[in-house]
């Protein structure tokens, strides 16, 4: 039997690799009395934290470290933090915005997207260009910013000016509303020979009710009274880009990702947006592994409405469904909205917590809870499968049992072909 393990991180407790390794131990313990199952662990991430590790695991390469300006600091202030990215064997650079401009880099008391910028991400991109990168994959997620990528662009040569012509050397969220013009003529020339793709799994517009500021500003530390200013600033940025440069990101889905960084990648870098989980799963060659798989196990810390709209779990389901491979989903917590995952192809959804527990306890015992839950699920899977097999074997009908399974598989394949032709 072949199992594919494709877990996202359980935030605050287990990495993707640790969660998959835990599930693998449970599977082996259930099946230890028969021929050892084949277990394939695929590194996964959705473009946020863990993306670099996933690509290094899948593709091989070198980890590169550079010093960059943290989101709450001004450039050239002497305050820097180390940021890491991957230089893959195929020449691509893979980086996470969170490594240079992430919320985790800002002390909790200082979190405020009115005064943070993506300048450090621009410096990280410049470091990749210095190494000769011809393609850059930038994971969006976990940002501390709401500057529409203006700080990043400033680090790469763009010039920003207020309505009165005063330079704005490093625009932060609060500065966008006073932007009057943008000069892109001095952007780093090496960008012209580099293909840049931003990985994001949200479809938020830049501004408005579902835009970057209103949708994600509060979780980055924005005061309620500052949300209208941040939103108006992104609106102003979009109007200037369209008016002066013919760049239209006003209604493009996904440009609101990471405080408008999705829009910044399109507007300032001439890049494109791609599903983060699809990029990672392609690198892991999941379609080849699914071709002869019996079961997929996936999961994340919180399985909820956001999971349904484009996280790791939904990406895995989207790949497994055409191959008719059943998928078990495990979550540290499971919200009612997650029931929509059944419509996407989930075979079963499990909450790994044994009962109502405090968040701290759930995090502290995540590994043992996941092991116990996967073990229980595998017992049901194992006993159900082999109970049927035993009945046939007792009657001396082993060959008939195997042939029956093959016939079912053929019928399902024929039915799929018939539906596809309709």
C-alpha positions as a Markdown table, in Angstrom:
| # | Residue | x | y | z |
|---|---|---|---|---|
| 1 | Unk | 0.0 | 0.0 | 0.0 |
| 2 | Unk | 1.2 | 3.5 | -0.8 |
| 3 | Unk | 0.5 | 6.6 | 1.4 |
| 4 | Unk | 1.2 | 10.2 | 0.5 |
| 5 | Unk | 1.8 | 12.5 | 3.5 |
| 6 | Unk | 1.4 | 16.2 | 2.5 |
| 7 | Unk | 0.9 | 18.2 | 5.7 |
| 8 | Unk | 1.2 | 22.0 | 6.1 |
| 9 | Unk | 2.7 | 23.2 | 9.3 |
| 10 | Unk | 0.7 | 23.2 | 12.5 |
| 11 | Unk | 1.6 | 26.7 | 13.4 |
| 12 | Unk | 3.3 | 27.1 | 16.7 |
| 13 | Unk | 3.8 | 23.4 | 17.2 |
| 14 | Unk | 4.9 | 21.3 | 14.3 |
| 15 | Unk | 6.6 | 22.0 | 11.0 |
| 16 | Unk | 5.4 | 20.3 | 7.8 |
| 17 | Unk | 8.2 | 17.8 | 8.0 |
| 18 | Unk | 7.5 | 17.1 | 11.7 |
| 19 | Unk | 3.8 | 16.6 | 11.2 |
| 20 | Unk | 4.4 | 14.2 | 8.3 |
| 21 | Unk | 7.0 | 12.2 | 10.2 |
| 22 | Unk | 4.6 | 11.9 | 13.1 |
| 23 | Unk | 1.8 | 10.6 | 10.8 |
| 24 | Unk | 4.3 | 8.2 | 9.2 |
| 25 | Unk | 5.1 | 6.6 | 12.6 |
| 26 | Unk | 1.4 | 6.1 | 13.3 |
| 27 | Unk | 0.9 | 4.4 | 9.9 |
| 28 | Unk | 3.9 | 2.1 | 10.4 |
| 29 | Unk | 2.7 | 1.0 | 13.8 |
| 30 | Unk | -0.8 | 0.1 | 12.5 |
| 31 | Unk | 0.6 | -1.8 | 9.5 |
| 32 | Unk | 3.7 | -3.3 | 11.3 |
| 33 | Unk | 2.4 | -6.9 | 11.2 |
| 34 | Unk | 2.1 | -6.9 | 7.4 |
| 35 | Unk | 4.4 | -5.8 | 4.6 |
| 36 | Unk | 5.6 | -2.3 | 5.3 |
| 37 | Unk | 3.6 | 0.3 | 3.4 |
| 38 | Unk | 5.3 | 2.7 | 1.1 |
| 39 | Unk | 5.2 | 6.2 | 2.6 |
| 40 | Unk | 6.0 | 9.2 | 0.5 |
| 41 | Unk | 6.4 | 12.5 | 2.4 |
| 42 | Unk | 6.0 | 15.6 | 0.3 |
| 43 | Unk | 7.1 | 19.0 | 1.6 |
| 44 | Unk | 4.3 | 21.5 | 1.4 |
| 45 | Unk | 3.6 | 25.2 | 2.0 |
| 46 | Unk | 1.2 | 27.7 | 0.5 |
| 47 | Unk | 3.8 | 30.5 | -0.2 |
| 48 | Unk | 4.1 | 31.6 | 3.4 |
| 49 | Unk | 6.3 | 30.2 | 6.1 |
| 50 | Unk | 7.9 | 26.9 | 5.1 |
| 51 | Unk | 8.1 | 27.6 | 1.3 |
| 52 | Unk | 11.9 | 27.8 | 1.2 |
| 53 | Unk | 12.2 | 24.6 | 3.2 |
| 54 | Unk | 9.7 | 22.8 | 0.9 |
| 55 | Unk | 11.6 | 23.8 | -2.2 |
| 56 | Unk | 15.0 | 22.9 | -0.8 |
| 57 | Unk | 13.7 | 19.5 | 0.2 |
| 58 | Unk | 12.0 | 18.9 | -3.2 |
| 59 | Unk | 14.6 | 20.4 | -5.5 |
| 60 | Unk | 17.9 | 20.7 | -3.7 |
| 61 | Unk | 20.0 | 23.8 | -3.5 |
| 62 | Unk | 21.8 | 26.2 | -1.2 |
| 63 | Unk | 20.5 | 28.4 | 1.6 |
| 64 | Unk | 21.7 | 32.0 | 1.2 |
| 65 | Unk | 21.7 | 34.6 | 4.0 |
| 66 | Unk | 21.7 | 38.4 | 3.6 |
| 67 | Unk | 21.2 | 41.3 | 6.0 |
| 68 | Unk | 18.1 | 43.4 | 5.4 |
| 69 | Unk | 16.2 | 46.3 | 6.9 |
| 70 | Unk | 13.5 | 45.0 | 9.2 |
| 71 | Unk | 9.9 | 46.3 | 8.5 |
| 72 | Unk | 9.8 | 48.8 | 11.4 |
| 73 | Unk | 13.2 | 50.4 | 10.7 |
| 74 | Unk | 14.4 | 53.0 | 8.3 |
| 75 | Unk | 17.0 | 52.1 | 5.7 |
| 76 | Unk | 20.6 | 52.8 | 6.6 |
| 77 | Unk | 19.7 | 53.2 | 10.2 |
| 78 | Unk | 22.2 | 50.4 | 11.2 |
| 79 | Unk | 19.4 | 48.1 | 12.2 |
| 80 | Unk | 19.4 | 44.9 | 10.2 |
| 81 | Unk | 18.1 | 41.4 | 10.5 |
| 82 | Unk | 19.3 | 38.2 | 8.7 |
| 83 | Unk | 17.0 | 37.0 | 5.9 |
| 84 | Unk | 17.3 | 33.6 | 4.2 |
| 85 | Unk | 16.4 | 32.4 | 0.7 |
| 86 | Unk | 17.1 | 29.4 | -1.4 |
| 87 | Unk | 19.2 | 29.2 | -4.5 |
| 88 | Unk | 18.0 | 26.0 | -6.2 |
| 89 | Unk | 20.1 | 23.7 | -8.4 |
| 90 | Unk | 18.0 | 24.8 | -11.4 |
| 91 | Unk | 19.0 | 28.4 | -11.0 |
| 92 | Unk | 15.8 | 29.7 | -9.4 |
| 93 | Unk | 15.8 | 31.7 | -6.2 |
| 94 | Unk | 12.9 | 31.0 | -3.7 |
| 95 | Unk | 12.2 | 33.4 | -0.9 |
| 96 | Unk | 9.6 | 34.2 | 1.7 |
| 97 | Unk | 8.5 | 37.8 | 2.2 |
| 98 | Unk | 8.1 | 36.9 | 5.9 |
| 99 | Unk | 11.8 | 36.4 | 6.2 |
| 100 | Unk | 12.5 | 40.1 | 5.4 |
| 101 | Unk | 9.2 | 41.9 | 6.1 |
| 102 | Unk | 7.4 | 39.5 | 8.4 |
| 103 | Unk | 5.2 | 40.1 | 11.4 |
| 104 | Unk | 7.4 | 37.9 | 13.5 |
| 105 | Unk | 10.2 | 40.3 | 13.1 |
| 106 | Unk | 8.4 | 43.1 | 14.8 |
| 107 | Unk | 7.9 | 43.1 | 18.6 |
| 108 | Unk | 4.3 | 42.8 | 19.5 |
| 109 | Unk | 4.0 | 46.2 | 21.1 |
| 110 | Unk | 5.5 | 47.8 | 17.9 |
| 111 | Unk | 3.3 | 46.2 | 15.3 |
| 112 | Unk | 1.6 | 48.9 | 13.2 |
| 113 | Unk | 1.3 | 48.7 | 9.4 |
| 114 | Unk | 1.0 | 52.5 | 9.3 |
| 115 | Unk | 4.8 | 52.6 | 9.9 |
| 116 | Unk | 6.2 | 49.4 | 8.5 |
| 117 | Unk | 7.6 | 48.9 | 5.0 |
| 118 | Unk | 8.7 | 46.1 | 2.6 |
| 119 | Unk | 12.1 | 47.7 | 2.0 |
| 120 | Unk | 13.9 | 44.6 | 3.4 |
| 121 | Unk | 12.2 | 42.4 | 0.8 |
| 122 | Unk | 13.5 | 44.7 | -1.9 |
| 123 | Unk | 17.0 | 44.2 | -0.4 |
| 124 | Unk | 16.6 | 40.5 | -0.4 |
| 125 | Unk | 15.5 | 40.5 | -4.1 |
| 126 | Unk | 18.6 | 42.7 | -4.8 |
| 127 | Unk | 20.8 | 40.0 | -3.1 |
| 128 | Unk | 19.3 | 37.4 | -5.4 |
| 129 | Unk | 20.0 | 39.5 | -8.5 |
| 130 | Unk | 23.5 | 39.9 | -7.3 |
| 131 | Unk | 23.9 | 36.2 | -7.5 |
| 132 | Unk | 22.6 | 36.2 | -11.0 |
| 133 | Unk | 19.1 | 34.9 | -10.4 |
| 134 | Unk | 17.1 | 34.6 | -13.6 |
| 135 | Unk | 13.9 | 33.5 | -11.9 |
| 136 | Unk | 12.6 | 34.4 | -8.4 |
| 137 | Unk | 9.7 | 32.9 | -6.7 |
| 138 | Unk | 8.5 | 35.1 | -3.8 |
| 139 | Unk | 6.2 | 33.6 | -1.2 |
| 140 | Unk | 3.7 | 36.1 | 0.1 |
| 141 | Unk | 2.3 | 35.7 | 3.6 |
| 142 | Unk | 2.9 | 36.6 | 7.2 |
| 143 | Unk | 3.8 | 40.2 | 6.3 |
| 144 | Unk | 3.8 | 43.1 | 8.8 |
| 145 | Unk | 3.1 | 45.6 | 6.1 |
| 146 | Unk | 0.5 | 47.5 | 4.2 |
| 147 | Unk | 2.6 | 49.5 | 1.8 |
| 148 | Unk | 1.6 | 48.0 | -1.6 |
| 149 | Unk | 5.2 | 46.9 | -2.2 |
| 150 | Unk | 6.4 | 50.5 | -2.3 |
| 151 | Unk | 9.1 | 49.9 | 0.2 |
| 152 | Unk | 10.4 | 47.0 | -1.9 |
| 153 | Unk | 10.3 | 49.1 | -5.0 |
| 154 | Unk | 12.2 | 51.9 | -3.2 |
| 155 | Unk | 15.0 | 49.5 | -2.3 |
| 156 | Unk | 15.3 | 48.6 | -6.0 |
| 157 | Unk | 15.5 | 52.1 | -7.3 |
| 158 | Unk | 12.0 | 53.5 | -7.5 |
| 159 | Unk | 11.5 | 57.2 | -6.4 |
| 160 | Unk | 8.3 | 58.3 | -4.6 |
| 161 | Unk | 7.2 | 61.9 | -4.1 |
| 162 | Unk | 4.4 | 63.5 | -2.1 |
| 163 | Unk | 1.8 | 65.8 | -3.7 |
| 164 | Unk | 4.1 | 68.8 | -3.0 |
| 165 | Unk | 7.1 | 67.1 | -4.7 |
| 166 | Unk | 8.8 | 66.2 | -1.4 |
| 167 | Unk | 10.7 | 62.9 | -1.7 |
| 168 | Unk | 9.4 | 59.9 | 0.3 |
| 169 | Unk | 12.6 | 57.7 | 0.5 |
| 170 | Unk | 10.9 | 54.7 | 2.1 |
| 171 | Unk | 7.1 | 54.7 | 1.9 |
| 172 | Unk | 5.2 | 53.0 | 4.7 |
| 173 | Unk | 1.5 | 52.4 | 5.0 |
| 174 | Unk | 0.7 | 55.9 | 6.3 |
| 175 | Unk | 2.6 | 57.5 | 3.4 |
| 176 | Unk | 0.6 | 56.1 | 0.5 |
| 177 | Unk | -2.3 | 58.6 | 1.0 |
| 178 | Unk | 0.0 | 61.5 | 0.4 |
| 179 | Unk | 1.7 | 60.0 | -2.7 |
| 180 | Unk | 1.6 | 62.4 | -5.7 |
| 181 | Unk | 3.9 | 60.7 | -8.2 |
| 182 | Unk | 6.2 | 57.7 | -8.8 |
| 183 | Unk | 9.4 | 57.6 | -10.9 |
| 184 | Unk | 10.2 | 54.1 | -12.1 |
| 185 | Unk | 13.0 | 55.1 | -14.5 |
| 186 | Unk | 15.8 | 54.2 | -12.1 |
| 187 | Unk | 14.7 | 50.7 | -11.2 |
| 188 | Unk | 17.5 | 48.1 | -11.0 |
| 189 | Unk | 18.2 | 47.2 | -14.7 |
| 190 | Unk | 18.8 | 43.5 | -13.7 |
| 191 | Unk | 15.1 | 43.2 | -13.1 |
| 192 | Unk | 14.5 | 43.2 | -16.8 |
| 193 | Unk | 16.3 | 39.9 | -17.2 |
| 194 | Unk | 14.6 | 38.3 | -14.2 |
| 195 | Unk | 11.2 | 36.5 | -14.2 |
| 196 | Unk | 9.5 | 37.1 | -10.8 |
| 197 | Unk | 6.5 | 35.2 | -9.6 |
| 198 | Unk | 4.6 | 35.9 | -6.4 |
| 199 | Unk | 3.0 | 32.9 | -4.7 |
| 200 | Unk | -0.3 | 33.7 | -3.0 |
| 201 | Unk | -3.5 | 31.8 | -2.3 |
| 202 | Unk | -5.9 | 34.6 | -1.7 |
| 203 | Unk | -8.0 | 36.6 | -4.3 |
| 204 | Unk | -8.4 | 39.8 | -2.3 |
| 205 | Unk | -8.4 | 43.1 | -4.3 |
| 206 | Unk | -6.1 | 45.9 | -3.4 |
| 207 | Unk | -8.6 | 48.1 | -1.6 |
| 208 | Unk | -12.2 | 48.2 | -0.5 |
| 209 | Unk | -14.2 | 46.0 | 1.8 |
| 210 | Unk | -12.2 | 42.8 | 1.0 |
| 211 | Unk | -9.0 | 44.6 | 0.3 |
| 212 | Unk | -5.6 | 44.4 | 2.1 |
| 213 | Unk | -6.2 | 47.0 | 4.8 |
| 214 | Unk | -9.8 | 46.0 | 5.8 |
| 215 | Unk | -9.2 | 42.3 | 5.5 |
| 216 | Unk | -5.8 | 41.9 | 7.2 |
| 217 | Unk | -4.8 | 45.3 | 8.7 |
| 218 | Unk | -6.1 | 44.5 | 12.3 |
| 219 | Unk | -4.1 | 41.2 | 12.6 |
| 220 | Unk | -1.0 | 43.2 | 11.7 |
| 221 | Unk | -1.6 | 45.7 | 14.6 |
| 222 | Unk | -3.5 | 48.4 | 12.8 |
| 223 | Unk | -5.8 | 50.5 | 14.9 |
| 224 | Unk | -9.4 | 50.5 | 13.8 |
| 225 | Unk | -9.2 | 54.3 | 13.2 |
| 226 | Unk | -6.2 | 53.8 | 10.9 |
| 227 | Unk | -7.9 | 51.2 | 8.6 |
| 228 | Unk | -9.6 | 53.9 | 6.4 |
| 229 | Unk | -6.2 | 55.7 | 6.0 |
| 230 | Unk | -4.5 | 52.6 | 4.9 |
| 231 | Unk | -7.3 | 51.6 | 2.5 |
| 232 | Unk | -7.3 | 55.1 | 1.0 |
| 233 | Unk | -3.6 | 55.0 | 0.6 |
| 234 | Unk | -3.8 | 51.8 | -1.5 |
| 235 | Unk | -6.5 | 53.3 | -3.6 |
| 236 | Unk | -4.3 | 56.4 | -4.2 |
| 237 | Unk | -1.4 | 54.2 | -5.2 |
| 238 | Unk | -3.5 | 52.3 | -7.7 |
| 239 | Unk | -4.8 | 55.5 | -9.3 |
| 240 | Unk | -1.3 | 56.9 | -9.7 |
| 241 | Unk | 0.1 | 53.8 | -11.3 |
| 242 | Unk | -2.8 | 53.8 | -13.8 |
| 243 | Unk | -2.8 | 57.5 | -14.5 |
| 244 | Unk | 1.0 | 57.9 | -14.9 |
| 245 | Unk | 2.2 | 54.5 | -16.0 |
| 246 | Unk | -0.7 | 52.7 | -17.5 |
| 247 | Unk | -0.4 | 49.9 | -14.9 |
| 248 | Unk | -3.9 | 48.8 | -13.8 |
| 249 | Unk | -4.1 | 46.8 | -10.6 |
| 250 | Unk | -7.3 | 48.4 | -9.4 |
| 251 | Unk | -9.5 | 45.3 | -9.6 |
| 252 | Unk | -7.0 | 42.4 | -10.2 |
| 253 | Unk | -7.7 | 39.5 | -7.9 |
| 254 | Unk | -4.9 | 38.6 | -5.5 |
| 255 | Unk | -3.1 | 42.0 | -5.6 |
| 256 | Unk | -4.3 | 42.6 | -2.0 |
| 257 | Unk | -2.1 | 39.7 | -0.7 |
| 258 | Unk | 0.4 | 40.6 | 2.0 |
| 259 | Unk | -0.6 | 44.2 | 2.4 |
| 260 | Unk | -0.8 | 44.9 | -1.3 |
| 261 | Unk | 2.5 | 43.2 | -2.1 |
| 262 | Unk | 0.8 | 41.1 | -4.8 |
| 263 | Unk | 0.0 | 44.4 | -6.6 |
| 264 | Unk | 3.6 | 45.6 | -6.0 |
| 265 | Unk | 5.0 | 42.6 | -7.7 |
| 266 | Unk | 2.8 | 43.2 | -10.8 |
| 267 | Unk | 3.3 | 46.9 | -10.9 |
| 268 | Unk | 6.9 | 47.4 | -9.9 |
| 269 | Unk | 8.6 | 44.2 | -11.0 |
| 270 | Unk | 6.5 | 43.2 | -14.0 |
| 271 | Unk | 5.9 | 39.9 | -12.3 |
| 272 | Unk | 3.0 | 37.6 | -12.1 |
| 273 | Unk | 0.9 | 35.8 | -9.4 |
| 274 | Unk | 0.7 | 32.1 | -9.0 |
| 275 | Unk | -1.0 | 29.7 | -6.5 |
| 276 | Unk | 1.6 | 29.1 | -3.8 |
| 277 | Unk | 0.5 | 25.5 | -3.1 |
| 278 | Unk | 0.4 | 24.6 | -6.8 |
| 279 | Unk | 4.0 | 25.8 | -7.2 |
| 280 | Unk | 5.2 | 23.7 | -4.3 |
| 281 | Unk | 3.2 | 20.6 | -5.3 |
| 282 | Unk | 4.6 | 20.9 | -8.8 |
| 283 | Unk | 8.1 | 21.0 | -7.4 |
| 284 | Unk | 7.3 | 17.9 | -5.3 |
| 285 | Unk | 6.0 | 16.1 | -8.4 |
| 286 | Unk | 2.8 | 15.2 | -6.6 |
| 287 | Unk | 0.9 | 14.1 | -9.8 |
| 288 | Unk | 3.4 | 11.3 | -10.4 |
| 289 | Unk | 3.2 | 10.1 | -6.8 |
| 290 | Unk | -0.7 | 10.2 | -6.9 |
| 291 | Unk | -0.8 | 7.9 | -10.0 |
| 292 | Unk | -0.4 | 4.7 | -7.8 |
| 293 | Unk | -1.3 | 6.0 | -4.3 |
| 294 | Unk | -3.9 | 4.4 | -2.1 |
| 295 | Unk | -4.5 | 7.2 | 0.4 |
| 296 | Unk | -3.3 | 10.8 | 1.0 |
| 297 | Unk | -3.1 | 12.4 | 4.5 |
| 298 | Unk | -2.9 | 16.2 | 4.8 |
| 299 | Unk | -3.7 | 18.8 | 7.3 |
| 300 | Unk | -2.8 | 22.1 | 9.1 |
| 301 | Unk | -3.2 | 23.8 | 12.5 |
| 302 | Unk | -6.6 | 25.3 | 11.9 |
| 303 | Unk | -9.0 | 23.9 | 9.3 |
| 304 | Unk | -11.5 | 26.5 | 8.5 |
| 305 | Unk | -13.0 | 28.8 | 5.8 |
| 306 | Unk | -9.6 | 30.0 | 4.7 |
| 307 | Unk | -8.6 | 26.4 | 4.2 |
| 308 | Unk | -11.5 | 25.9 | 1.8 |
| 309 | Unk | -10.5 | 29.0 | -0.2 |
| 310 | Unk | -6.9 | 28.1 | -1.1 |
| 311 | Unk | -4.6 | 26.7 | 1.5 |
| 312 | Unk | -2.4 | 23.6 | 1.4 |
| 313 | Unk | -5.3 | 21.2 | 2.1 |
| 314 | Unk | -7.5 | 22.5 | -0.7 |
| 315 | Unk | -4.6 | 22.4 | -3.1 |
| 316 | Unk | -3.9 | 18.8 | -2.2 |
| 317 | Unk | -7.6 | 17.9 | -2.6 |
| 318 | Unk | -7.6 | 19.6 | -6.0 |
| 319 | Unk | -4.7 | 17.4 | -7.2 |
| 320 | Unk | -6.0 | 14.1 | -5.7 |
| 321 | Unk | -9.6 | 14.4 | -6.9 |
| 322 | Unk | -9.0 | 13.7 | -10.6 |
| 323 | Unk | -6.9 | 10.7 | -9.7 |
| 324 | Unk | -9.7 | 9.4 | -7.4 |
| 325 | Unk | -7.3 | 9.0 | -4.5 |
| 326 | Unk | -9.1 | 9.4 | -1.1 |
| 327 | Unk | -7.8 | 12.1 | 1.2 |
| 328 | Unk | -7.9 | 12.3 | 5.0 |
| 329 | Unk | -7.7 | 15.8 | 6.5 |
| 330 | Unk | -6.4 | 16.4 | 10.0 |
| 331 | Unk | -6.6 | 19.7 | 11.9 |
| 332 | Unk | -5.5 | 21.1 | 15.3 |
| 333 | Unk | -9.0 | 22.6 | 15.2 |
| 334 | Unk | -11.8 | 22.1 | 12.7 |
| 335 | Unk | -14.4 | 24.8 | 12.1 |
| 336 | Unk | -17.8 | 24.2 | 10.7 |
| 337 | Unk | -16.9 | 26.0 | 7.5 |
| 338 | Unk | -14.4 | 23.3 | 6.8 |
| 339 | Unk | -17.2 | 20.9 | 6.0 |
| 340 | Unk | -17.1 | 22.4 | 2.5 |
| 341 | Unk | -13.9 | 20.4 | 2.0 |
| 342 | Unk | -16.1 | 17.4 | 1.4 |
| 343 | Unk | -17.3 | 19.0 | -1.7 |
| 344 | Unk | -13.7 | 19.4 | -2.8 |
| 345 | Unk | -13.1 | 15.7 | -2.4 |
| 346 | Unk | -12.1 | 15.1 | 1.2 |
| 347 | Unk | -13.0 | 11.6 | 2.3 |
| 348 | Unk | -12.8 | 12.3 | 6.1 |
| 349 | Unk | -11.9 | 15.3 | 8.3 |
| 350 | Unk | -10.5 | 14.8 | 11.8 |
| 351 | Unk | -9.9 | 17.2 | 14.7 |
| 352 | Unk | -6.8 | 15.9 | 16.4 |
| 353 | Unk | -7.6 | 17.4 | 19.8 |
| 354 | Unk | -9.3 | 14.7 | 22.1 |
| 355 | Unk | -11.7 | 17.3 | 23.5 |
| 356 | Unk | -12.1 | 21.0 | 24.5 |
| 357 | Unk | -8.6 | 22.2 | 25.5 |
| 358 | Unk | -6.8 | 25.5 | 26.0 |
| 359 | Unk | -4.8 | 26.7 | 23.0 |
| 360 | Unk | -1.5 | 26.3 | 24.9 |
| 361 | Unk | -2.3 | 22.7 | 25.7 |
| 362 | Unk | -3.2 | 22.0 | 22.1 |
| 363 | Unk | 0.1 | 23.4 | 21.0 |
| 364 | Unk | 2.1 | 21.6 | 23.7 |
| 365 | Unk | 0.5 | 18.2 | 22.9 |
| 366 | Unk | 0.1 | 18.6 | 19.1 |
| 367 | Unk | 2.5 | 15.8 | 18.2 |
| 368 | Unk | 1.0 | 13.2 | 20.5 |
| 369 | Unk | -2.5 | 14.3 | 19.6 |
| 370 | Unk | -1.7 | 14.0 | 15.9 |
| 371 | Unk | -0.2 | 10.6 | 16.4 |
| 372 | Unk | -3.2 | 9.3 | 18.3 |
| 373 | Unk | -5.6 | 10.6 | 15.8 |
| 374 | Unk | -3.8 | 9.3 | 12.7 |
| 375 | Unk | -3.4 | 5.9 | 14.5 |
| 376 | Unk | -7.1 | 5.7 | 15.1 |
| 377 | Unk | -7.9 | 6.7 | 11.6 |
| 378 | Unk | -5.5 | 4.1 | 10.2 |
| 379 | Unk | -7.0 | 1.4 | 12.4 |
| 380 | Unk | -10.4 | 2.1 | 10.8 |
| 381 | Unk | -8.8 | 2.2 | 7.3 |
| 382 | Unk | -6.8 | -1.0 | 8.0 |
| 383 | Unk | -9.5 | -3.0 | 9.6 |
| 384 | Unk | -12.2 | -2.0 | 7.0 |
| 385 | Unk | -9.9 | -2.9 | 4.1 |
| 386 | Unk | -8.7 | -6.2 | 5.5 |
| 387 | Unk | -12.0 | -7.3 | 7.0 |
| 388 | Unk | -13.3 | -7.5 | 3.4 |
| 389 | Unk | -10.2 | -9.3 | 2.3 |
| 390 | Unk | -10.4 | -11.8 | 5.1 |
| 391 | Unk | -13.9 | -12.8 | 4.2 |
| 392 | Unk | -12.9 | -13.6 | 0.6 |
| 393 | Unk | -9.7 | -15.4 | 1.8 |
| 394 | Unk | -11.7 | -17.6 | 4.2 |
| 395 | Unk | -13.8 | -18.7 | 1.3 |
| 396 | Unk | -10.8 | -19.4 | -0.8 |
| 397 | Unk | -11.6 | -16.5 | -3.1 |
| 398 | Unk | -8.4 | -14.5 | -2.9 |
| 399 | Unk | -8.1 | -14.3 | -6.7 |
| 400 | Unk | -11.7 | -13.2 | -7.0 |
| 401 | Unk | -11.2 | -10.5 | -4.4 |
| 402 | Unk | -8.2 | -9.1 | -6.3 |
| 403 | Unk | -10.0 | -9.3 | -9.6 |
| 404 | Unk | -13.0 | -7.6 | -8.1 |
| 405 | Unk | -10.9 | -4.6 | -6.9 |
| 406 | Unk | -9.4 | -4.3 | -10.4 |
| 407 | Unk | -12.8 | -4.3 | -12.0 |
| 408 | Unk | -14.0 | -1.6 | -9.6 |
| 409 | Unk | -11.0 | 0.5 | -10.5 |
| 410 | Unk | -11.6 | 0.0 | -14.2 |
| 411 | Unk | -15.3 | 0.9 | -13.8 |
| 412 | Unk | -14.4 | 4.1 | -12.0 |
| 413 | Unk | -11.9 | 5.0 | -14.7 |
| 414 | Unk | -14.5 | 4.4 | -17.4 |
| 415 | Unk | -17.1 | 6.4 | -15.5 |
| 416 | Unk | -14.6 | 9.3 | -15.2 |
| 417 | Unk | -14.0 | 9.2 | -18.9 |
| 418 | Unk | -17.7 | 9.2 | -19.6 |
| 419 | Unk | -18.3 | 12.2 | -17.4 |
| 420 | Unk | -15.3 | 14.1 | -19.0 |
| 421 | Unk | -16.9 | 13.6 | -22.4 |
| 422 | Unk | -20.2 | 15.0 | -21.4 |
